[in-house]
């Protein structure tokens, strides 16, 4: 009979002490390696000028200051197109694209996972194949398609392709299949609920972890987008692009550059933190299976 | 990836031909088609059509100004027989993929597995530490500062102080170091969606399966991993593999950002960089479509092979 012991609230089985320690050390080492570069960015962004140019450079900051951030904001004010324009572009594209994708992909995922219609296997197979290649492979051909559709040099060139991502559809379909029971949908249909209403009011709340993952994933892609071959007018370019232009001014701006990197990375990280607590919470409570 | 099992139908379909029956089912489920229509429209225009267009263009010379001219296999012949840099890029891409693909996959799987043993509060912090580099956009540019060749580079300064080297190493301008550094950065940013999928998969496994297995004589965590955890995670394992392989073959933007385009003596030049070079800078649309098609075939091909291999896990 195996040795059983409890840790926190659940039963943990067959765990040797040595293995626990070994795994902990390995995880700690990997964690430190992952974290150090991130730590260095933050340290750089808080260093005053003399510490940035100090030799040998220190890994940590001695007297932290927000100088680099104020420098960055004054550099922003000098830009040719008002900086609020770049910020608007990125926020508009990220939000429209993310929520559009959430709706379009979930709708399609629901239909694929929960309605048995002819051709659904064929369609899903096509989606799985499309996960197997990187979108940059099609970028050049896409340029031609977009010019034909008149999307070049508009914000829609970024938004429309992001509305239907195969990754989003795949994720949502998997979640719908495992988290939404057919009986509940069937009874909703018998009660006269339309398919669209069943999807929105019954299936969607049950796959919260799925759409939170989808939001994190889509948002980070759109938020982090830099320059694009589809957009050449200055007033349609992204925040990320503008910030890179500012900080490419050489070593003198490396403090402002680190500040900009911190601002850029903090938004997706916050969104992930918000979603993560929800994901864990939902995963703990949505133990419904048929 | 497993398909949903076909439900048994109560409908009698003996008195109809297959086409008739399909048509009837299609009409009955017209809402399903309406629901999937927006997705399929965008997907067709921006994913399927560009793939087909790339294949067609790969047989032509086209510069976006004049009409495309059909040249049959000329582009492919030029690519494999006349373009030394492509062969170099092919070699580099394979090295990148063979190292970063499996290593990043195992890393994601094992870290997710370790994290799953922690208590929920610690787990969310640790998850964030591992996941953050991949969602933080261009944060990897910090590697350029860390490995900077002038006296502001922390790595050079430390090595000089310790007496290991006497003059700074030009990390991103030295053929010896560009590839290993790019591989390190690739691994650093590799714990992305696949990693999250693994964590979700691990959390979804029913605890009672482990308890039952312990009774059946599973002796340690490694046996538990191989006989219970991995087989239960089948769909996530497959999904993760597809994402990591695709990412490994699509590697190139990081090289451009860290080492420039082209990198010194093409030492870290990948097929993706070659594509950027011909498509984005030289506007040789026909030729770059050929490069895109070759890369496409490599990505899909290796994914299909891995899919075969992964179906053997836990057997």
Interface residues (C-beta under 8 A of the other chain):
Chain A: X1 X2 X4 X7 X8 X10 X11 X12 X13 X14 X15 X16 X19 X20 X23 X26 X27 X30 X31 X33 X34 X35 X37 X38 X40 X41 X44 X52 X53 X55 X56 X57 X59 X104 X105 X107 X108 X110 X111 X112 X113 X115 X116 X117 X118 X119 X120 X121 X123 X124 X126 X127 X128 X129 X130 X131 X132 X133 X134 X135 X136 X137 X138 X139 X140 X141 X142 X144 X145 X149 X160 X161 X163 X164 X166 X167 X169 X170 X171 X174 X177 X178 X194 X195 X196 X199 X209 X213 X216 X217 X220 X223 X224 X226 X229 X240 X244 X251 X254 X258 X261 X264 X265 X268 X269 X272 X273 X276 X277 X279 X280 X283
Chain B: X1 X3 X4 X6 X7 X22 X25 X26 X29 X31 X32 X33 X35 X36 X38 X39 X40 X41 X42 X43 X45 X46 X47 X48 X49 X50 X51 X53 X54 X57 X107 X111 X114 X115 X117 X119 X120 X123 X124 X126 X127 X128 X129 X130 X131 X132 X133 X135 X136 X137 X138 X139 X140 X141 X142 X143 X145 X146 X150 X151 X152 X153 X154 X157 X158 X160 X161 X188 X191 X193 X196 X197 X200 X203 X204 X207 X210 X211 X213 X214 X215 X217 X218 X219 X220 X221 X223 X224 X235 X239 X242 X243 X245 X246 X247 X249 X250 X252 X272 X275 X279 X280 X285 X288 X289 X292 X295 X296 X299 X300 X303 X304
